[in-house]
Amino acid sequence: MLAFYIWAVVWWIRGLESDRWWCLALAGFLVVLAALTKYFGLSLFILLGTYAWFYKRRVGIWLFYLVVAFIPIMAFEFYVHHLYGHGLINSAFYYPANYRVFGFSQLSVGMMFLGGCFISLIFYTQYLWSFQATRAAGLALLVIMLLPFLASGDDKWEKGWFFLHWAMFLAAGLQILILTMLDIYQRRDVAAWLLAFWVVGVLVFAVFINWTVSGRSLLPMLPAVGILVARRLESRGIVPAANWRWIAPPVLAGVLAVTVLAQDTAWANSIRIISQQLMREYGHQPNGGTVWFQGAWGFQYYMQQNGAQKVQYDNFTVHAGDFIIIPVSGNNFSIPNQAEVQKIAEKRISVSRYATTMSLKRNAAFYSSVFGSFPYFFGATEDTYLIYRAGQ
């Protein structure tokens, strides 16, 4: 989707600048592909339409290509509605409109995800801003980290580590917004407005329109942020050089990214392993009943692959001897009625020593902000699995 998205913007700009119809037509075709790949691609209609208006200052033939691109998308929506009784795009917008809570807390979570996903900006701070501004930001981060040590309690170091994550994510996220506004103020050209609508559009979609805030929803912002950084360096007259000062930032960002990726892989592998272990232990017991489970995502895939049945809350009846397995971390779960079942075991599995992307305890929830407000967290983590059995 990101490739379709970027090339749609490229060919749209070329088409407007050269007045070549086939460039606009190709851009429209790429818009269709982007929207059918991920419905976030629909935002291209707003982005490209706004850019065309700012560039041409009037309605022109460009509007025709946007309208034509919209036709196959709506045709697909009506076809899916005919098959299943509801359209995919309509369903995607139905959930946030009816179940999402909008407010400052949601925006705060969005800023944490924005800064966390683009944390590499921290390593370029000294080049993007003046020495005085960088020093002030560093002192502010230090003060925020030290705040928990002024309070009472035995968990000062843990709170300080948490506050450091919060401050670093916030600092990186604010840099993106400041870069966007500063680019408009300094440049005042149509490209600055394109980048601004690109950044704000992705942020609004990820925070207020998508069913949840996730790291993946912010990925389409990556090209715009990269361009904003390059334009900022250009405006400051800074030219990157082949020395350690310029090699260090991407190396540090790469180490951070690989660390998070490796621990995310470890978490996925741990789910596969524990699912197999649980089914070997409870799926073949004498007089054992059905093994039921709660949860979704990878845990659901591996549990069903090994023969377990997913709990359907609207139609679920437990029988004597049945097992219910509940993953606590990073999943929707509901503790069953204690009158019908008895807790027989609680398993704690060490997942990672360095970082985590999904942990209720660590407030990390890269794939869905339902489970936390950070995209990841550096620190050891473990997953907990509760096992219940229905009475005989």
C-alpha positions as CSV (number, residue, x, y, z in Angstrom):
1,M,0.0,0.0,0.0
2,L,2.8,2.4,0.9
3,A,4.4,1.9,-2.5
4,F,1.1,2.6,-4.3
5,Y,0.6,5.6,-2.0
6,I,4.0,7.2,-2.7
7,W,3.9,6.7,-6.5
8,A,0.4,8.0,-6.7
9,V,1.7,11.3,-5.1
10,V,4.7,11.3,-7.5
11,W,2.7,10.9,-10.7
12,W,0.0,13.3,-9.5
13,I,2.6,16.0,-9.0
14,R,4.2,15.3,-12.3
15,G,0.8,15.4,-14.1
16,L,-0.1,18.7,-12.6
17,E,3.3,20.3,-13.4
18,S,3.4,19.0,-17.0
19,D,-0.3,19.0,-17.8
20,R,0.0,15.4,-19.1
21,W,-3.2,13.5,-18.8
22,W,-1.6,10.1,-18.7
23,C,0.3,11.0,-15.5
24,L,-2.9,12.0,-13.8
25,A,-4.6,8.8,-15.1
26,L,-1.7,6.7,-13.8
27,A,-1.9,8.4,-10.4
28,G,-5.6,7.7,-10.3
29,F,-5.0,4.0,-11.1
30,L,-2.5,3.9,-8.2
31,V,-5.0,5.5,-5.9
32,V,-7.4,2.7,-6.7
33,L,-4.7,0.0,-5.9
34,A,-3.8,1.8,-2.7
35,A,-7.4,2.0,-1.5
36,L,-8.1,-1.6,-2.4
37,T,-5.0,-2.8,-0.6
38,K,-5.7,-0.8,2.6
39,Y,-8.6,1.5,3.0
40,F,-6.3,4.2,4.3
41,G,-5.5,4.7,0.6
42,L,-8.8,6.6,0.5
43,S,-7.1,9.5,2.1
44,L,-5.3,10.1,-1.2
45,F,-8.5,11.6,-2.6
46,I,-8.3,14.4,0.0
47,L,-4.5,14.7,-0.2
48,L,-4.2,14.9,-4.0
49,G,-7.4,17.0,-4.4
50,T,-6.1,19.5,-1.8
51,Y,-2.7,19.7,-3.4
52,A,-4.2,20.2,-6.9
53,W,-6.4,23.0,-5.6
54,F,-3.4,24.7,-4.0
55,Y,-1.3,24.2,-7.1
56,K,-3.8,25.2,-9.8
57,R,-6.0,27.5,-7.7
58,R,-9.0,26.3,-9.6
59,V,-11.0,23.2,-10.5
60,G,-9.7,21.6,-13.6
61,I,-9.4,18.3,-15.5
62,W,-7.6,16.8,-12.5
63,L,-11.0,16.5,-10.7
64,F,-12.2,14.2,-13.5
65,Y,-9.4,11.6,-12.8
66,L,-10.2,11.6,-9.1
67,V,-13.9,11.0,-9.8
68,V,-13.0,8.2,-12.2
69,A,-10.7,6.6,-9.6
70,F,-13.5,6.6,-7.1
71,I,-15.9,4.6,-9.3
72,P,-14.1,1.2,-9.1
73,I,-13.7,1.6,-5.3
74,M,-17.4,2.1,-4.8
75,A,-18.2,-0.7,-7.3
76,F,-16.1,-3.0,-5.1
77,E,-17.9,-1.8,-2.0
78,F,-21.3,-2.5,-3.5
79,Y,-20.2,-5.9,-4.7
80,V,-18.9,-6.9,-1.2
81,H,-22.2,-5.6,0.3
82,H,-24.1,-7.8,-2.1
83,L,-22.1,-10.9,-1.1
84,Y,-22.0,-10.4,2.7
85,G,-24.7,-7.9,3.5
86,H,-22.3,-5.1,4.5
87,G,-19.4,-3.3,2.8
88,L,-15.8,-3.4,4.1
89,I,-15.3,0.3,4.0
90,N,-18.6,1.0,5.7
91,S,-17.7,-1.5,8.4
92,A,-14.3,0.0,8.9
93,F,-15.7,3.4,9.7
94,Y,-18.7,2.0,11.7
95,Y,-16.5,0.8,14.6
96,P,-14.7,4.0,15.5
97,A,-17.9,6.0,15.0
98,N,-19.7,3.9,17.5
99,Y,-17.1,2.5,19.9
100,R,-14.1,4.8,19.9
101,V,-13.9,7.5,22.6
102,F,-12.5,10.8,21.3
103,G,-10.7,13.3,23.4
104,F,-7.4,14.5,24.8
105,S,-6.5,11.0,26.1
106,Q,-6.8,9.7,22.6
107,L,-4.6,12.4,21.2
108,S,-2.1,11.8,23.9
109,V,-1.8,8.1,22.9
110,G,-1.4,9.2,19.3
111,M,1.5,11.4,20.2
112,M,3.2,8.6,22.1
113,F,2.8,6.3,19.1
114,L,4.0,9.1,16.7
115,G,7.1,9.7,18.7
116,G,7.8,6.1,19.4
117,C,7.6,5.1,15.8
118,F,9.8,8.0,14.7
119,I,12.1,7.9,17.7
120,S,15.1,8.1,15.3
121,L,14.5,11.9,15.1
122,I,15.9,12.1,18.6
123,F,19.3,11.2,17.2
124,Y,19.1,14.1,14.7
125,T,18.0,16.7,17.2
126,Q,21.4,18.5,17.3
127,Y,21.2,19.1,13.6
128,L,17.6,20.1,13.4
129,W,17.6,22.7,16.1
130,S,20.0,25.3,17.6
131,F,22.3,24.3,20.5
132,Q,20.2,26.4,23.0
133,A,17.0,24.6,22.0
134,T,18.7,21.2,22.1
135,R,20.1,21.9,25.6
136,A,16.7,23.1,26.9
137,A,15.0,20.0,25.6
138,G,17.7,17.8,27.2
139,L,17.3,19.5,30.6
140,A,13.5,19.1,30.3
141,L,13.9,15.3,29.7
142,L,16.2,15.1,32.7
143,V,13.7,16.9,35.0
144,I,10.9,14.7,33.8
145,M,12.9,11.5,34.5
146,L,13.8,12.7,38.0
147,L,10.2,13.6,39.0
148,P,9.4,10.2,40.4
149,F,12.4,10.3,42.8
150,L,10.7,13.3,44.5
151,A,7.7,11.1,45.5
152,S,7.6,8.3,48.1
153,G,7.5,4.6,47.3
154,D,9.8,1.8,46.4
155,D,9.3,1.8,42.6
156,K,11.0,5.1,41.9
157,W,13.4,3.6,39.3
158,E,10.6,1.9,37.5
159,K,8.5,5.1,37.4
160,G,11.6,7.0,36.3
161,W,12.1,4.6,33.4
162,F,8.5,4.9,32.4
163,F,8.6,8.7,32.5
164,L,11.8,8.6,30.3
165,H,9.9,6.6,27.7
166,W,7.0,9.1,27.9
167,A,9.3,12.1,27.6
168,M,11.3,10.7,24.7
169,F,8.3,9.7,22.7
170,L,6.7,13.0,23.3
171,A,9.8,14.9,22.3
172,A,10.1,13.0,19.0
173,G,6.4,13.4,18.2
174,L,6.5,17.1,18.9
175,Q,9.5,17.5,16.6
176,I,7.4,16.2,13.7
177,L,4.6,18.7,14.3
178,I,7.0,21.6,14.8
179,L,8.9,20.6,11.6
180,T,5.7,20.6,9.7
181,M,4.5,24.0,10.9
182,L,8.0,25.5,10.6
183,D,8.2,24.3,7.0
184,I,5.0,26.1,6.1
185,Y,6.1,29.3,7.8
186,Q,9.5,29.4,6.2
187,R,8.8,28.0,2.7
188,R,5.2,29.1,2.1
189,D,5.1,26.9,-1.1
190,V,2.7,24.3,-2.3
191,A,5.1,21.5,-1.4
192,A,5.0,22.6,2.3
193,W,1.2,22.4,2.3
194,L,1.4,18.9,0.6
195,L,3.7,17.7,3.4
196,A,1.5,19.3,6.1
197,F,-1.6,17.6,4.8
198,W,0.3,14.4,4.5
199,V,1.5,14.4,8.1
200,V,-1.7,15.7,9.6
201,G,-3.9,13.4,7.5
202,V,-2.0,10.3,8.5
203,L,-2.1,11.4,12.2
204,V,-5.8,12.1,12.2
205,F,-6.6,8.8,10.5
206,A,-4.4,6.8,12.9
207,V,-5.8,8.5,16.0
208,F,-9.4,9.3,15.3
209,I,-10.6,7.3,12.3
210,N,-8.9,3.9,12.4
211,W,-10.4,1.4,14.8
212,T,-7.3,1.6,17.0
213,V,-4.0,3.4,17.2
214,S,-1.2,1.2,15.9
215,G,2.3,1.5,14.7
216,R,1.3,0.2,11.2
217,S,-1.2,3.0,10.8
218,L,1.6,5.6,11.0
219,L,3.8,4.0,8.4
220,P,2.5,6.1,5.5
221,M,3.8,9.2,7.2
222,L,7.4,8.0,6.8
223,P,8.2,9.6,3.4
224,A,6.8,13.0,4.5
225,V,8.8,13.0,7.7
226,G,12.0,12.2,5.8
227,I,11.4,15.0,3.4
228,L,10.7,17.4,6.2
229,V,14.0,16.5,7.9
230,A,15.8,17.0,4.6
231,R,14.2,20.4,4.0
232,R,15.0,21.5,7.6
233,L,18.7,20.6,7.1
234,E,18.7,22.5,3.8
235,S,17.1,25.6,5.4
236,R,19.8,25.6,8.1
237,G,22.5,25.2,5.5
238,I,23.7,21.9,6.9
239,V,25.2,19.4,4.5
240,P,25.7,15.8,5.8
241,A,29.3,14.6,5.7
242,A,31.0,11.2,5.7
243,N,32.1,11.3,9.3
244,W,31.2,9.7,12.6
245,R,28.8,12.5,13.6
246,W,26.6,11.7,10.6
247,I,27.1,7.9,10.7
248,A,26.2,7.6,14.4
249,P,22.5,8.7,14.2
250,P,21.4,6.1,11.6
251,V,23.5,3.4,13.3
252,L,21.9,4.1,16.7
253,A,18.4,4.2,15.1
254,G,19.2,0.9,13.4
255,V,20.3,-0.8,16.6
256,L,17.2,0.4,18.4
257,A,14.9,-0.8,15.5
258,V,16.6,-4.2,15.3
259,T,16.3,-4.6,19.1
260,V,12.6,-4.0,19.1
261,L,12.1,-6.2,16.0
262,A,14.1,-9.0,17.5
263,Q,12.0,-8.9,20.7
264,D,8.8,-8.8,18.8
265,T,9.9,-11.9,16.9
266,A,10.7,-13.5,20.3
267,W,7.2,-12.7,21.5
268,A,5.6,-14.3,18.4
269,N,7.7,-17.4,18.8
270,S,6.8,-17.7,22.5
271,I,3.1,-17.7,21.6
272,R,3.7,-20.5,19.2
273,I,5.7,-22.5,21.7
274,I,3.3,-22.0,24.6
275,S,0.3,-22.9,22.5
276,Q,1.9,-26.2,21.6
277,Q,2.8,-26.9,25.2
278,L,-0.7,-26.1,26.5
279,M,-2.3,-28.4,24.0
280,R,0.1,-31.2,24.8
281,E,-0.7,-30.8,28.5
282,Y,-4.4,-30.2,28.5
283,G,-5.6,-31.4,25.1
284,H,-5.0,-35.1,25.6
285,Q,-5.9,-35.8,29.2
286,P,-8.0,-38.8,30.3
287,N,-11.6,-37.8,30.6
288,G,-10.7,-34.4,29.4
289,G,-13.2,-32.3,27.6
290,T,-12.9,-29.6,25.0
291,V,-10.1,-27.1,25.3
292,W,-11.5,-23.6,24.9
293,F,-9.5,-20.4,24.7
294,Q,-9.9,-16.7,24.7
295,G,-7.7,-14.2,22.8
296,A,-6.9,-13.5,19.2
297,W,-4.1,-12.8,16.8
298,G,-1.2,-15.3,16.8
299,F,-2.5,-17.1,19.9
300,Q,-5.8,-17.8,18.2
301,Y,-4.0,-19.1,15.1
302,Y,-1.8,-21.6,16.9
303,M,-4.5,-22.7,19.4
304,Q,-6.9,-23.5,16.6
305,Q,-4.1,-25.1,14.6
306,N,-3.6,-27.5,17.5
307,G,-7.3,-28.3,17.9
308,A,-8.6,-25.9,20.5
309,Q,-11.9,-24.1,20.2
310,K,-12.3,-20.3,20.5
311,V,-14.8,-19.0,23.0
312,Q,-17.8,-17.4,21.3
313,Y,-19.3,-15.1,24.0
314,D,-22.8,-14.9,22.3
315,N,-23.1,-18.7,22.1
316,F,-20.8,-20.5,24.6
317,T,-21.7,-23.4,27.0
318,V,-19.0,-25.1,29.1
319,H,-19.4,-28.8,30.0
320,A,-17.8,-30.8,32.8
321,G,-14.2,-31.5,32.1
322,D,-13.7,-28.7,29.7
323,F,-10.6,-26.5,29.9
324,I,-10.6,-22.7,29.3
325,I,-7.2,-21.1,28.6
326,I,-6.9,-17.3,28.9
327,P,-3.9,-15.3,27.8
328,V,-3.7,-12.2,29.9
329,S,-1.1,-10.1,28.1
330,G,-2.1,-8.2,24.9
331,N,-5.5,-9.9,24.4
332,N,-9.1,-9.3,25.1
333,F,-10.1,-11.6,27.9
334,S,-12.9,-12.1,30.4
335,I,-12.6,-14.1,33.6
336,P,-15.2,-16.9,33.6
337,N,-17.9,-17.5,36.2
338,Q,-16.1,-18.9,39.2
339,A,-19.3,-21.0,40.0
340,E,-18.9,-23.0,36.8
341,V,-15.1,-23.3,36.6
342,Q,-12.1,-23.6,38.9
343,K,-8.6,-22.1,38.3
344,I,-6.2,-25.0,38.2
345,A,-3.0,-23.4,36.9
346,E,-1.3,-20.1,36.1
347,K,1.7,-20.1,33.8
348,R,4.2,-17.2,33.5
349,I,6.4,-17.3,30.4
350,S,9.5,-15.1,30.1
351,V,9.2,-13.4,26.7
352,S,12.1,-10.9,26.6
353,R,14.8,-9.3,28.6
354,Y,15.3,-6.2,26.6
355,A,12.0,-4.9,25.1
356,T,8.4,-5.7,24.3
357,T,5.8,-4.6,21.8
358,M,2.8,-6.0,23.5
359,S,2.5,-6.0,27.3
360,L,-0.2,-4.8,29.6
361,K,2.3,-4.5,32.5
362,R,4.7,-2.4,30.4
363,N,1.9,-0.3,28.8
364,A,3.3,-1.5,25.4
365,A,0.8,-2.0,22.5
366,F,2.4,-1.6,19.1
367,Y,-0.5,-3.5,17.3
368,S,-3.4,-1.9,19.2
369,S,-3.6,1.0,21.7
370,V,-6.5,-0.9,23.4
371,F,-3.8,-2.6,25.5
372,G,-1.5,0.4,26.2
373,S,-0.3,3.8,25.2
374,F,3.3,3.1,24.1
375,P,4.3,1.4,20.8
376,Y,7.0,-0.5,22.7
377,F,8.9,-0.5,26.0
378,F,12.4,-1.3,26.9
379,G,12.6,-3.8,29.8
380,A,12.1,-7.4,30.7
381,T,8.5,-8.8,30.3
382,E,6.6,-12.0,30.7
383,D,3.2,-13.3,29.5
384,T,0.6,-14.9,31.8
385,Y,-1.8,-17.7,30.9
386,L,-4.7,-18.7,33.2
387,I,-6.1,-22.2,32.9
388,Y,-9.6,-23.1,34.2
389,R,-11.5,-26.3,34.3
390,A,-15.2,-26.9,34.5
391,G,-16.4,-28.9,37.5
392,Q,-17.0,-32.6,37.2
